[in-house]
Amino acid sequence: MASMRSNGDRIKRFRELKATLRTQRDRLLVGIDIAKAQHVAQLRVAHGQIVVPKVGIPNTTAGFAAFWRQVQTAQRTTGCAEIVCAVEPTGTYHEALGRFLEQHGADVVLVANQVAHANRRTLDGTWGKSDPKDAHNLCELLERGLVLFYSLPEGPLAALRRLVRLLRRARVERAACKVRWRNTLRPCLGPAGEPLPAAVLAQLPAAVQAFERPEDAGTGSRPRARRPVPLPPGFAAECTDLTARLTAAARRIATLEAALVQVATPLPAYLLLLSLPGVGPTLAAILLAEIGDIAWYTKVSQLRKLAGLDIIWVESGQWAGTPRISRAGRPLLRWALYQAALGATKRPAWRARRAALIAKRQGDRFAFFKATVELAAKLLRLVWGVWRSGRPYDPARVEARPVPARGGTARRGRALGPRQPAPRD
């Protein structure tokens, strides 16, 4: 059994596959529909006949071994030199089989769920869906080269990605507590458009009081002071429960952020990212986890697509829609870049750049948001530059550059004018 190849070797191999999948015929293609208990696969010769239309793969080590014996038999029968397997990721159920196939010398690639969904209906012109049809669909897409690189992170990168997922859940829990207060509990104390009286606010737990603006405290009190009315028992119990959830979420967030920094600190790229404006310890760790390895990318445009900051538009005939960002890829990476852009504007040079970007939009009510998104795209280019070069960020080379007077996104040789605003999220 061959050992697991490094991600650096696998990305080089993937680029070779992408360039030859449409033309090379001496490959055995395997499309695998992933499930929890039993996967279903189809085996075919590239641009040729279907060898085995349906193979069941129990999600066990013995099932994987039996399936691999069938694949080797088909390889000897057809005389194919290489084996390429395509899987559509379903949760994490594909990881065990993917590692097994990679360890046995097969090339494993991914098919995006959206691409598989859109192509499934073109197979036979029906809306039907079944496991054999999904496996057949994956083989069709594999023949056409519509596949993605399947990264298998190990060591610090794998730990970072797990910690980032946990941190995201903890922050979602904290945000849910705030929404619960604003939409459910707060209206029980009086009109939501009026501030709480100081006597009522003082009876709330400190964690809940933080949701109210300090400058509003006491402005809703009556002229004559009266004895404060105790909170109803049920409402007080809900506030106590909400406080417990908030405290637990805050504790989890602090613990996970400390763990993120501890795992990311030994990585060389971490210190490079920390040199960027607006990027703190937690954001730098999130950028590392979401991007992975900069060697996986050959152009900065690939990073823009990964973050969903690439520009798209819709046009037909003489009509052209407003360009905007795609919002595809990794939403957490896009969020981290946006937060870094907000932090970068605390510096005078970046604040001036944002002001210039807002001014060129000529009164657009979304100008602040669009300008910040544009700065986030600029920061992503800086991430690419410092990570690839191995040198920290130099403010003198970037912050002194003037901002162009007109829109920064060119389209078919002309800049975006006043009637075509800059990209929006």
VENSUL-V893870 format. One record per helix or strand of 3 or more residues. SS is the DSSP state (@ for helix, = for strand). FROM is the first residue (numbers start at 1). TO is the last residue. If there is no record, write none. Layout:
ss->[SS | SS]
from->[FROM | FROM]
to->[TO | TO]
This chain:
ss->[@ | = | = | = | @ | = | @ | = | @ | @ | @ | @ | @ | @ | @ | @ | @ | @ | @ | @ | @ | @ | @]
from->[7 | 27 | 38 | 50 | 61 | 82 | 95 | 107 | 113 | 131 | 156 | 198 | 206 | 214 | 233 | 268 | 281 | 294 | 300 | 331 | 348 | 367 | 395]
to->[20 | 33 | 45 | 58 | 78 | 87 | 103 | 110 | 124 | 143 | 189 | 203 | 209 | 216 | 264 | 274 | 291 | 296 | 307 | 344 | 359 | 389 | 398]
